[in-house]
Amino acid sequence: MTGFITTDDLKKKIDGKEDFALIEVLGPETFAEFHIPGAVNVPVDDTFEGQIQQVVPDKGKTVVVYCRDIECHASAKATRRMEALGYTSLLEYHQGKDGWKQKGLAVETGI
């Protein structure tokens, strides 16, 4: 099941220290510029399937996937690939890292 999550709901999940994985699917350089606090970088490339299964071994765990912004389709591609691997609780954060930052919310830099 893939759904969508809003900025406010994602912030509540983070603030409430809920047990979920937050995955940015852009490249490492873009991730290092800035990312949502707590995010792990798993780029959507030819190593994605192997990497995501190492980072999130529990396929029933809630996973929030995001990329740059609403125009970016990397998160949709990543969720499709994760569904094919058997992940069952996926949420796409459409606003992405730019939408998060534009709301004035905290970001982290570096790797």
Secondary structure, 3 states (H helix, E strand, C coil): CEEECCHHHHHHHHHCCCCCEEEECCCHHHHHHCECCCCEECCCCCCHHHHHHHHCCCCCCCEEEECCCCCCCHHHHHHHHHHHHCCCCEEEECCHHHHHHHCCCCCECCC
